[in-house]
């Protein structure tokens, strides 16, 4: 994997966390970045947070 330099960096993703936003969040998380999600609808961010937590469970 190419080192993007994002490991242990904080990345803020704003706006709708569906489709492209969700893909961006997953891409940053895969690079070991600390991702902060901001969406006007709390449930949207919560859904993505849950999916990330499930995906990263060993």
Phi and psi in degrees as a GROMACS rama.xvg file:
@    title "Ramachandran Plot"
@    xaxis  label "Phi"
@    yaxis  label "Psi"
@TYPE xy
-68.3229  132.163  UNK-2
-77.3404  111.043  UNK-3
-86.1386  -9.81684  UNK-4
78.0636  10.0642  UNK-5
-91.4137  -10.8936  UNK-6
-56.5876  129.89  UNK-7
66.7095  12.8808  UNK-8
-95.8851  154.805  UNK-9
-98.3067  129.377  UNK-10
-121.982  131.051  UNK-11
-107.354  124.357  UNK-12
-112.447  118.717  UNK-13
-111.589  160.655  UNK-14
94.1312  -163.923  UNK-15
-66.2146  128.694  UNK-16
-98.7922  36.0808  UNK-17
-107.596  159.267  UNK-18
52.0012  -109.444  UNK-19
-62.8425  -44.1097  UNK-20
-58.4132  -42.4894  UNK-21
-65.5597  -41.2084  UNK-22
-63.3844  -39.6451  UNK-23
-63.3117  -44.8439  UNK-24
-59.0552  -47.3778  UNK-25
-64.2124  -38.0541  UNK-26
-64.562  -44.2028  UNK-27
-64.8012  -42.497  UNK-28
-62.5148  -38.0255  UNK-29
-64.3063  -25.7655  UNK-30
-87.5991  8.90423  UNK-31
68.3428  25.4459  UNK-32
-80.7707  154.326  UNK-33
-86.6933  112.254  UNK-34
-102.052  129.344  UNK-35
-109.741  122.778  UNK-36
-100.27  136.467  UNK-37
-132.286  119.206  UNK-38
-140.14  145.12  UNK-39
-62.874  -25.1979  UNK-40
-107.029  111.222  UNK-41
-55.0626  -40.186  UNK-42
-60.4525  -32.2275  UNK-43
-63.7551  -48.0633  UNK-44
-64.8885  -40.9445  UNK-45
-60.8916  -40.0643  UNK-46
-62.5456  -44.8689  UNK-47
-68.4383  -40.9286  UNK-48
-57.0058  -45.6574  UNK-49
-61.6444  -45.1126  UNK-50
-62.0995  -42.4753  UNK-51
-62.4782  -41.8113  UNK-52
-63.7218  -41.9317  UNK-53
-66.6567  -43.487  UNK-54
-64.9366  -30.1408  UNK-55
-93.1074  0.502341  UNK-56
-71.6514  126.851  UNK-57
